[in-house]
Amino acid sequence: MAVKKKKIGAAGRFGAGYGKVKNKLIAVERKQRIKQECPFCKGWAKRDGRSIWLCTKCGKNFAGGAFHLKTQKTKN
């Protein structure tokens, strides 16, 4: 009988042995893929490249966070 594997998400491409790294990657990619609001027209912005965002409504290109449009500083 087959064993049911735990769903890993997008980080399943790495296979076994990358536990902590996988969890961090899953968190970043999940946050990256949600809809981002354009600061100019309140439309939706999509990630065009690293830190480059493109609004689907007004067509503006602008800079923002690398993975999420509004980044938050974390305490170390």
Phi and psi in degrees as a GROMACS rama.xvg file:
@    title "Ramachandran Plot"
@    xaxis  label "Phi"
@    yaxis  label "Psi"
@TYPE xy
-75.7276  148.421  ALA-2
-95.4499  130.591  VAL-3
-76.5905  127.79  LYS-4
-91.4492  151.419  LYS-5
-71.4806  137.718  LYS-6
-71.0627  129.324  LYS-7
-108.689  -24.5315  ILE-8
92.161  -149.999  GLY-9
-69.5309  -20.0593  ALA-10
-82.4717  2.63307  ALA-11
-65.3326  -14.48  GLY-12
-69.4042  -15.0512  ARG-13
-86.1962  -19.5718  PHE-14
79.0815  -161.615  GLY-15
-80.5188  158.386  ALA-16
95.2407  9.37686  GLY-17
-129.088  48.6118  TYR-18
-57.5902  -60.3718  GLY-19
-67.8487  -38.7384  LYS-20
-65.5578  -40.301  VAL-21
-60.5987  -45.3777  LYS-22
-64.065  -39.68  ASN-23
-66.0942  -41.8476  LYS-24
-65.1281  -41.015  LEU-25
-60.0241  -43.2145  ILE-26
-63.9838  -43.5502  ALA-27
-66.7842  -45.7343  VAL-28
-69.6112  -34.45  GLU-29
-65.3751  -41.6976  ARG-30
-68.9785  -33.519  LYS-31
-69.3628  -33.3317  GLN-32
-90.6832  0.255834  ARG-33
-80.7804  162.019  ILE-34
-68.133  134.033  LYS-35
-108.966  139.074  GLN-36
-91.0983  130.666  GLU-37
-68.1888  131.455  CYS-38
-74.4499  -11.9574  PRO-39
-93.2371  -48.2478  PHE-40
-120.545  0.859067  CYS-41
64.5721  23.5675  LYS-42
-87.0555  -161.275  GLY-43
-105.323  134.952  TRP-44
-107.273  140.758  ALA-45
-116.264  150.271  LYS-46
-76.6056  120.83  ARG-47
-95.4888  -31.6223  ASP-48
-166.525  -173.758  GLY-49
-65.1073  117.045  ARG-50
68.1402  7.94498  SER-51
-110.696  126.763  ILE-52
-122.307  145.913  TRP-53
-127.64  125.202  LEU-54
-80.2531  132.986  CYS-55
-79.3985  -20.2825  THR-56
-90.4358  -54.031  LYS-57
-96.7115  -13.2825  CYS-58
80.4474  11.3568  GLY-59
-78.7316  141.592  LYS-60
-99.9216  135.545  ASN-61
-152.905  164.171  PHE-62
-95.1327  149.699  ALA-63
-156.21  -151.23  GLY-64
-72.1932  162.093  GLY-65
-67.429  -42.2933  ALA-66
-116.425  -21.9277  PHE-67
-137.586  139.806  HIS-68
-61.0831  -45.1366  LEU-69
-106.909  101.758  LYS-70
-86.4542  153.48  THR-71
-118.366  139.204  GLN-72
-81.3396  136.712  LYS-73
-105.529  150.331  THR-74
-85.4114  137.678  LYS-75
